[in-house]
Amino acid sequence: MQIYLVGGAVRDTLLDLPVTERDWVVVGATPQEMIDLGYRPVGKDFPVFLHPETGEEYALARTERKSGRGYRGFTFHTDTDVTLEDDLVRRDLTINAMAMDELGNLIDPFRGREDLDQGLLRHVSPAFREDPVRILRVARFAARFAHFGFRVSHGTNALMRQMVENGEVDYLVPERVWKETSRALAEHSPQRFFEVLRGCGALAKLFPEIARLFGVPQPHRFHPEVDTGIHTMMVLQQACRLSDDPQVRFAALLHDLGKGTTPKNEWPRHIEHEARGADIVTEVCSRLRVPNEYRDLAERTARFHLHYHRAMELKPSTVVKTLVLLDAYRKPARFEKFLLAC
């Protein structure tokens, strides 16, 4: 039996980042041997065990084979003859396919350390194309490590684009899309998550309401960047400078969705885009099964963000009415988030 530290713990150790959780792979053991040593089995699809003292996860080395569409269509194989490299080759990115033995020696069969040094997000093998969740994960890692200068390799981006064109992304369930999106919103540069998805064509599939903002003009007087999609990414970036709260960031991201439905003959003006946008926010949140607290803040931000910016021009009665519609008196904490998002 041989035990190796794998995945994010190895990557973050090499990047001198805090290691929040550690995962282990066990080579050359059977499930019964693990149980005999006091490990508690928890895995359903493949053998995963909890350490009797630390509670950390120890998984038997495994291989996987595509058996259907989407990210659930896999069969797994574990046996004592499965090697460490067999286990690592099924992982998504080279920077996540490294291991360390008990003496701290690095095992790096796919040049993950080199890609770390070069700031490159690169897939391990063509098997990457078998799991559409990996597109979301690549985009999330781009958001996490953007401030280190990380970028997606051309080959990996091309592979992700093929996956989108082949319809693999269509099999992603809403819960998984939202899980990865909410995690991305908490990263250092979440705008990169959406930029990477747009770069491979996945944004139009997963977030068509955001994708159609790109190329829609706004009045240059108020928006020197003109393009509404670029504006949206800038707003999200600014939200990150002001707040770590993913709810505020989500509201900032969706605040202008109504501009994507403005008829072209009205461009660059967007009359009543706030009300249209609020309705679209509700539709997006329903489709992705977004938690109510995210939805409520985002819907109100879309509907009333211009009231905030024009507050000093409004009638006192309109201000009071707006405060009532925002439920500011009963929920002042959410109202503070609304102000921050605006």
Secondary structure, 3 states (H helix, E strand, C coil): CEEEEECHHHHHHHCCCCCCCCEEEEECCCHHHHHHCCCEECCCCCCEEECCCCCCEEEECEEEEECCCCCCCEEEEECCCCCHHHHHCCCCEHHHCCEECCCCCEECCCCHHHHHHHCEECECCHHHHHCCHHHHHHHHHHHHCHHHCCEECHHHHHHHHHHHHCCHHHHCCHHHHHHHHHHHHCCCCCHHHHHHHHHHCHHHHHCHHHHCCCCCECCCCCCCCCEHHHHHHHHHHHHHHHCCCHHHHHHHHHCCHHHHHCCHHHCCCCCCHHHHHHHHHHHHHHHHCCCHHHHHHHHHHHHHHHHHHCHHHCCHHHHHHHHHHCCCCCCHHHHHHHHHHC
